[in-house]
Amino acid sequence: MKLWIVDAEASDADIEAGCRAAEALIASRGFTVEAAYAAVLARTGRERFDRRAAKAWDDAEDAAFGVCYGEGDDWPDDAVLVPADQA
């Protein structure tokens, strides 16, 4: 599964770099992007979910934004990491 950042107010090159960082972080935690995303969806739906997989997604989103926008938390409020097919 490829990732993308929607409502990013950033260049495609910056978004791609951020998404590569997110994918790498998720893989480094031992999860697939699909598993991490499924965990976040389950958490949102108040279903049972793998906490470590959801945490990997949350951290991956922060990593993607850090690469895309620079370190810190001055990111667009509406920016969201999503599967590319939902962008």
C-alpha atoms as an extended CHARMM CRD file, in Angstrom:
* protein
*
        87  EXT
         1         1  MET       CA              0.0000000000        0.0000000000        0.0000000000  PROA      1               0.0000000000
         2         2  LYS       CA              1.3630000000        3.3690000000       -1.0030000000  PROA      2               0.0000000000
         3         3  LEU       CA              0.7650000000        6.4130000000        1.1840000000  PROA      3               0.0000000000
         4         4  TRP       CA              0.0190000000       10.0560000000        0.4750000000  PROA      4               0.0000000000
         5         5  ILE       CA             -0.5660000000       13.2140000000        2.4940000000  PROA      5               0.0000000000
         6         6  VAL       CA             -3.8030000000       15.0070000000        1.6260000000  PROA      6               0.0000000000
         7         7  ASP       CA             -4.4350000000       18.7100000000        2.2210000000  PROA      7               0.0000000000
         8         8  ALA       CA             -0.6860000000       18.9870000000        2.5200000000  PROA      8               0.0000000000
         9         9  GLU       CA              0.1240000000       22.4070000000        1.0640000000  PROA      9               0.0000000000
        10        10  ALA       CA              3.4650000000       20.8560000000        0.0490000000  PROA      10              0.0000000000
        11        11  SER       CA              5.1960000000       19.8020000000       -3.1390000000  PROA      11              0.0000000000
        12        12  ASP       CA              4.7480000000       16.3030000000       -4.4910000000  PROA      12              0.0000000000
        13        13  ALA       CA              8.4690000000       15.6710000000       -3.9050000000  PROA      13              0.0000000000
        14        14  ASP       CA              8.1620000000       16.6340000000       -0.2200000000  PROA      14              0.0000000000
        15        15  ILE       CA              5.0490000000       14.5030000000        0.1860000000  PROA      15              0.0000000000
        16        16  GLU       CA              6.7390000000       11.5180000000       -1.4580000000  PROA      16              0.0000000000
        17        17  ALA       CA              9.7670000000       11.8870000000        0.8350000000  PROA      17              0.0000000000
        18        18  GLY       CA              7.5090000000       12.0750000000        3.8730000000  PROA      18              0.0000000000
        19        19  CYS       CA              5.5580000000        9.0030000000        2.7960000000  PROA      19              0.0000000000
        20        20  ARG       CA              8.7600000000        7.0090000000        2.2650000000  PROA      20              0.0000000000
        21        21  ALA       CA              9.7830000000        7.9200000000        5.8110000000  PROA      21              0.0000000000
        22        22  ALA       CA              6.3850000000        6.8110000000        7.1250000000  PROA      22              0.0000000000
        23        23  GLU       CA              6.5380000000        3.5000000000        5.2730000000  PROA      23              0.0000000000
        24        24  ALA       CA             10.0560000000        2.8520000000        6.5500000000  PROA      24              0.0000000000
        25        25  LEU       CA              9.0860000000        3.5920000000       10.1440000000  PROA      25              0.0000000000
        26        26  ILE       CA              6.1090000000        1.2480000000       10.0200000000  PROA      26              0.0000000000
        27        27  ALA       CA              8.2660000000       -1.5170000000        8.5300000000  PROA      27              0.0000000000
        28        28  SER       CA             10.9430000000       -0.9470000000       11.1780000000  PROA      28              0.0000000000
        29        29  ARG       CA              8.3160000000       -1.6790000000       13.8360000000  PROA      29              0.0000000000
        30        30  GLY       CA              7.5490000000       -5.0140000000       12.1970000000  PROA      30              0.0000000000
        31        31  PHE       CA              4.2170000000       -4.0910000000       10.6180000000  PROA      31              0.0000000000
        32        32  THR       CA              2.9260000000       -3.6560000000        7.1160000000  PROA      32              0.0000000000
        33        33  VAL       CA              1.3490000000       -0.3600000000        6.1520000000  PROA      33              0.0000000000
        34        34  GLU       CA             -1.9120000000       -2.2500000000        5.7050000000  PROA      34              0.0000000000
        35        35  ALA       CA             -1.8090000000       -3.6650000000        9.2510000000  PROA      35              0.0000000000
        36        36  ALA       CA             -0.9740000000       -0.3100000000       10.8050000000  PROA      36              0.0000000000
        37        37  TYR       CA             -3.7620000000        1.4230000000        8.8770000000  PROA      37              0.0000000000
        38        38  ALA       CA             -6.2520000000       -1.3260000000        9.7980000000  PROA      38              0.0000000000
        39        39  ALA       CA             -5.3540000000       -0.8480000000       13.4660000000  PROA      39              0.0000000000
        40        40  VAL       CA             -6.0350000000        2.8920000000       13.2480000000  PROA      40              0.0000000000
        41        41  LEU       CA             -9.3560000000        2.3090000000       11.5120000000  PROA      41              0.0000000000
        42        42  ALA       CA            -10.3480000000       -0.2170000000       14.1740000000  PROA      42              0.0000000000
        43        43  ARG       CA             -9.3480000000        2.1990000000       16.9400000000  PROA      43              0.0000000000
        44        44  THR       CA            -11.4510000000        4.9250000000       15.3280000000  PROA      44              0.0000000000
        45        45  GLY       CA            -14.3930000000        2.5490000000       15.1290000000  PROA      45              0.0000000000
        46        46  ARG       CA            -13.9290000000        1.5930000000       18.7750000000  PROA      46              0.0000000000
        47        47  GLU       CA            -13.2030000000       -1.9830000000       17.7750000000  PROA      47              0.0000000000
        48        48  ARG       CA            -10.4250000000       -4.1940000000       19.1120000000  PROA      48              0.0000000000
        49        49  PHE       CA             -7.0780000000       -3.1600000000       17.6380000000  PROA      49              0.0000000000
        50        50  ASP       CA             -3.3710000000       -3.8250000000       17.9170000000  PROA      50              0.0000000000
        51        51  ARG       CA             -2.0490000000       -0.9300000000       20.0050000000  PROA      51              0.0000000000
        52        52  ARG       CA              1.5080000000       -1.3130000000       18.7430000000  PROA      52              0.0000000000
        53        53  ALA       CA              0.3560000000       -1.2120000000       15.1230000000  PROA      53              0.0000000000
        54        54  ALA       CA             -1.7730000000        1.8880000000       15.7590000000  PROA      54              0.0000000000
        55        55  LYS       CA              1.1720000000        3.5450000000       17.5370000000  PROA      55              0.0000000000
        56        56  ALA       CA              3.3650000000        2.7280000000       14.5320000000  PROA      56              0.0000000000
        57        57  TRP       CA              0.8510000000        4.5270000000       12.2970000000  PROA      57              0.0000000000
        58        58  ASP       CA              0.6820000000        7.5400000000       14.6110000000  PROA      58              0.0000000000
        59        59  ASP       CA              4.4680000000        7.7720000000       14.7700000000  PROA      59              0.0000000000
        60        60  ALA       CA              4.7130000000        7.2680000000       11.0040000000  PROA      60              0.0000000000
        61        61  GLU       CA              2.3540000000       10.1720000000       10.4340000000  PROA      61              0.0000000000
        62        62  ASP       CA              4.5490000000       12.3670000000       12.6400000000  PROA      62              0.0000000000
        63        63  ALA       CA              7.6460000000       11.1770000000       10.7470000000  PROA      63              0.0000000000
        64        64  ALA       CA              6.0040000000       11.9070000000        7.3930000000  PROA      64              0.0000000000
        65        65  PHE       CA              5.0360000000       15.3930000000        8.4870000000  PROA      65              0.0000000000
        66        66  GLY       CA              8.4900000000       16.0140000000        9.9420000000  PROA      66              0.0000000000
        67        67  VAL       CA             10.1180000000       15.1820000000        6.6190000000  PROA      67              0.0000000000
        68        68  CYS       CA              7.4950000000       17.0060000000        4.5580000000  PROA      68              0.0000000000
        69        69  TYR       CA              7.3280000000       20.2010000000        6.6150000000  PROA      69              0.0000000000
        70        70  GLY       CA             10.4420000000       20.1480000000        8.7790000000  PROA      70              0.0000000000
        71        71  GLU       CA             10.7950000000       19.1900000000       12.3940000000  PROA      71              0.0000000000
        72        72  GLY       CA              8.4470000000       20.6800000000       14.9440000000  PROA      72              0.0000000000
        73        73  ASP       CA              4.6840000000       20.6550000000       14.8110000000  PROA      73              0.0000000000
        74        74  ASP       CA              3.9200000000       23.6130000000       12.5720000000  PROA      74              0.0000000000
        75        75  TRP       CA              1.9900000000       21.4770000000       10.0860000000  PROA      75              0.0000000000
        76        76  PRO       CA             -1.2410000000       22.2980000000        8.2660000000  PROA      76              0.0000000000
        77        77  ASP       CA             -4.1700000000       21.4100000000       10.5160000000  PROA      77              0.0000000000
        78        78  ASP       CA             -5.9780000000       19.5210000000        7.7560000000  PROA      78              0.0000000000
        79        79  ALA       CA             -3.0060000000       17.4180000000        6.5660000000  PROA      79              0.0000000000
        80        80  VAL       CA             -3.6220000000       13.6800000000        6.9260000000  PROA      80              0.0000000000
        81        81  LEU       CA             -1.6020000000       10.5940000000        6.0340000000  PROA      81              0.0000000000
        82        82  VAL       CA             -3.7990000000        8.2000000000        4.0330000000  PROA      82              0.0000000000
        83        83  PRO       CA             -3.4930000000        5.3190000000        1.5950000000  PROA      83              0.0000000000
        84        84  ALA       CA             -2.7120000000        6.8280000000       -1.8190000000  PROA      84              0.0000000000
        85        85  ASP       CA             -5.8270000000        5.3120000000       -3.3620000000  PROA      85              0.0000000000
        86        86  GLN       CA             -7.9200000000        7.4540000000       -0.9860000000  PROA      86              0.0000000000
        87        87  ALA       CA             -6.1100000000       10.7120000000       -1.7910000000  PROA      87              0.0000000000
